[in-house]
């Protein structure tokens, strides 16, 4: 039986140059979970503005409105939110 190779785009995390994001511990963790670090451009705050707005929207429409009994419930709610956000 042959195995089909599935190619999917790499996952990237856009972040600013704060010490917590450029630390070796954080960068090592990203490598462990196979997420590519994608630092925003220096002196270009608009690059960070999009993600700041997304986080605010996520809080307003999901996190501030619901309580989750388990991490699995939160994970499913986040997947559902991402699907609606990206497809509507």
C-alpha positions as a Markdown table, in Angstrom:
| # | Residue | x | y | z |
|---|---|---|---|---|
| 1 | Unk | 0.0 | 0.0 | 0.0 |
| 2 | Unk | 1.5 | 3.3 | -1.0 |
| 3 | Unk | 1.3 | 6.3 | 1.3 |
| 4 | Unk | 0.2 | 9.6 | -0.1 |
| 5 | Unk | 2.3 | 12.6 | 0.9 |
| 6 | Unk | 0.1 | 15.5 | 1.9 |
| 7 | Unk | 1.6 | 19.0 | 1.6 |
| 8 | Unk | 0.2 | 21.6 | 3.8 |
| 9 | Unk | 1.4 | 25.2 | 4.3 |
| 10 | Unk | 3.5 | 25.8 | 7.3 |
| 11 | Unk | 2.0 | 27.5 | 10.3 |
| 12 | Unk | 3.6 | 30.8 | 11.2 |
| 13 | Unk | 3.3 | 33.0 | 14.3 |
| 14 | Unk | 3.5 | 36.7 | 13.6 |
| 15 | Unk | 4.9 | 38.5 | 16.7 |
| 16 | Unk | 6.7 | 41.7 | 17.6 |
| 17 | Unk | 10.2 | 41.9 | 18.9 |
| 18 | Unk | 9.3 | 41.8 | 22.6 |
| 19 | Unk | 11.7 | 39.9 | 24.8 |
| 20 | Unk | 9.2 | 37.1 | 25.5 |
| 21 | Unk | 8.9 | 36.4 | 21.8 |
| 22 | Unk | 12.5 | 36.5 | 20.9 |
| 23 | Unk | 13.7 | 34.5 | 23.9 |
| 24 | Unk | 15.5 | 31.2 | 23.3 |
| 25 | Unk | 12.8 | 29.3 | 25.4 |
| 26 | Unk | 9.9 | 30.7 | 23.2 |
| 27 | Unk | 11.7 | 30.1 | 19.9 |
| 28 | Unk | 12.7 | 26.6 | 21.0 |
| 29 | Unk | 9.0 | 25.9 | 21.9 |
| 30 | Unk | 7.9 | 27.1 | 18.5 |
| 31 | Unk | 10.4 | 24.7 | 16.8 |
| 32 | Unk | 9.1 | 21.8 | 19.0 |
| 33 | Unk | 5.5 | 22.3 | 17.9 |
| 34 | Unk | 6.6 | 23.0 | 14.3 |
| 35 | Unk | 5.5 | 26.6 | 14.1 |
| 36 | Unk | 7.6 | 29.1 | 12.2 |
| 37 | Unk | 8.5 | 32.3 | 13.9 |
| 38 | Unk | 7.6 | 35.4 | 11.8 |
| 39 | Unk | 8.6 | 38.6 | 13.5 |
| 40 | Unk | 6.9 | 41.8 | 12.4 |
| 41 | Unk | 8.9 | 44.5 | 10.8 |
| 42 | Unk | 10.6 | 47.0 | 13.1 |
| 43 | Unk | 8.9 | 50.4 | 13.2 |
| 44 | Unk | 5.9 | 49.1 | 11.3 |
| 45 | Unk | 3.1 | 49.0 | 13.9 |
| 46 | Unk | 0.4 | 48.3 | 11.3 |
| 47 | Unk | 1.7 | 44.8 | 10.9 |
| 48 | Unk | 0.8 | 44.1 | 14.5 |
| 49 | Unk | -2.5 | 46.0 | 14.4 |
| 50 | Unk | -4.3 | 43.3 | 12.4 |
| 51 | Unk | -3.5 | 40.6 | 15.0 |
| 52 | Unk | -4.4 | 43.0 | 17.8 |
| 53 | Unk | -7.8 | 43.5 | 16.3 |
| 54 | Unk | -8.3 | 39.8 | 15.8 |
| 55 | Unk | -7.5 | 39.1 | 19.4 |
| 56 | Unk | -9.9 | 41.8 | 20.5 |
| 57 | Unk | -12.7 | 40.4 | 18.3 |
| 58 | Unk | -12.0 | 36.9 | 19.7 |
| 59 | Unk | -12.3 | 38.2 | 23.2 |
| 60 | Unk | -15.5 | 40.2 | 22.5 |
| 61 | Unk | -17.3 | 37.4 | 20.6 |
| 62 | Unk | -16.2 | 34.3 | 22.4 |
| 63 | Unk | -13.9 | 34.5 | 25.5 |
| 64 | Unk | -15.8 | 37.2 | 27.4 |
| 65 | Unk | -19.2 | 35.6 | 26.7 |
| 66 | Unk | -18.6 | 32.0 | 27.5 |
| 67 | Unk | -17.2 | 29.8 | 30.3 |
| 68 | Unk | -15.6 | 26.6 | 29.4 |
| 69 | Unk | -15.6 | 23.5 | 31.6 |
| 70 | Unk | -12.6 | 21.9 | 30.0 |
| 71 | Unk | -9.7 | 22.8 | 27.7 |
| 72 | Unk | -11.2 | 20.5 | 25.1 |
| 73 | Unk | -14.4 | 22.7 | 25.1 |
| 74 | Unk | -12.3 | 25.8 | 24.6 |
| 75 | Unk | -10.3 | 24.2 | 21.8 |
| 76 | Unk | -13.4 | 23.2 | 20.0 |
| 77 | Unk | -14.9 | 26.7 | 20.4 |
| 78 | Unk | -11.7 | 28.2 | 19.1 |
| 79 | Unk | -11.7 | 25.9 | 16.0 |
| 80 | Unk | -15.4 | 26.8 | 15.4 |
| 81 | Unk | -14.6 | 30.5 | 15.7 |
| 82 | Unk | -11.7 | 30.3 | 13.3 |
| 83 | Unk | -13.8 | 28.4 | 10.8 |
| 84 | Unk | -16.5 | 31.0 | 10.9 |
| 85 | Unk | -14.0 | 33.9 | 10.9 |
| 86 | Unk | -12.2 | 32.5 | 7.9 |
| 87 | Unk | -15.2 | 31.4 | 5.8 |
| 88 | Unk | -17.8 | 34.1 | 6.2 |
